[in-house]
Amino acid sequence: LNVLVAARDNGVKKVVYASSSSAYGDTPTLPKREDMNPCPLSPYAVNKLAAEYYCQV
């Protein structure tokens, strides 16, 4: 979150965020796509998904 706030405050237009497929659970569908329904199964996955949502705002 600190990086996003600093980027906003300094006029940065794009931030590249590396998430994890774990945010989408153990579905057998490959490749994982951003339009899939998220299903995080661990605290790590929940954190990655929350960070994705922060980046969208």
C-alpha positions in Angstrom: 0.0 0.0 0.0 2.9 2.4 0.7 4.1 2.0 -2.9 0.7 2.8 -4.3 0.4 5.9 -2.1 3.9 7.1 -3.0 3.1 6.5 -6.7 -0.1 8.5 -6.4 1.6 11.4 -4.5 4.4 11.6 -7.1 2.2 11.4 -10.2 3.3 7.9 -11.3 0.8 6.7 -13.9 1.5 3.0 -13.9 2.6 0.5 -11.3 3.3 -3.2 -12.2 2.1 -5.6 -9.5 3.1 -9.2 -9.5 0.3 -11.2 -8.0 -0.1 -15.0 -7.6 -2.3 -17.6 -9.1 -3.0 -18.7 -5.6 -5.6 -15.9 -5.4 -7.8 -18.0 -7.7 -7.6 -21.2 -5.7 -7.0 -24.7 -6.8 -9.2 -24.7 -10.0 -7.8 -27.0 -12.6 -8.4 -24.4 -15.4 -5.1 -23.3 -17.0 -4.1 -20.7 -17.7 -5.5 -18.7 -14.9 -7.2 -15.5 -16.1 -7.9 -12.2 -14.3 -11.6 -12.5 -15.1 -11.9 -15.8 -13.1 -13.8 -15.8 -9.8 -11.2 -15.5 -7.0 -11.2 -18.3 -4.4 -8.2 -17.7 -2.1 -7.5 -20.7 0.2 -4.7 -19.3 2.4 -3.8 -16.0 4.2 -1.1 -15.5 1.5 -3.7 -15.8 -1.3 -6.0 -13.4 0.5 -3.2 -10.9 0.9 -2.4 -11.1 -2.9 -6.0 -10.7 -3.8 -6.4 -7.7 -1.5 -3.4 -6.1 -3.1 -4.9 -6.7 -6.6 -8.0 -4.9 -5.5 -6.0 -2.0 -4.0 -4.2 -1.6 -7.4 -7.5 -1.4 -9.2 -8.7 1.6 -7.0 
